[in-house]
């Protein structure tokens, strides 16, 4: 069985300048525990915002990778952001 914190810590070690947007609860707690980084955007209390913030960052910083880590409930609340990203040709 995978340990979520170990997997995230292993991912974060060589991530370079990848921007990470994390949503409510476990995603933000896990990324914060892996070590702070100037490219982390912790959205502790912004329900449904991570996909939209990630999309905005991807548009503003097209040369950088953006990783959005969120839960199913947040994603369901922000489904419109997926349509926006597909329409723009820059999927999240």
JOSUL-V453915 format. One record per run of one state. SS is the DSSP state (A for helix, B for strand, O for the rest). FROM is the first residue (numbers start at 0). TO is the last residue. If there is no record, write none. Layout:
ss: <SS	SS>
from: <FROM	FROM>
to: <TO	TO>
This chain:
ss: <O	A	O	B	O	A	O	B	O	A	O	B	O	A	O	A	O>
from: <0	3	13	18	22	25	33	39	42	48	60	65	69	71	77	78	88>
to: <2	12	17	21	24	32	38	41	47	59	64	68	70	76	77	87	91>
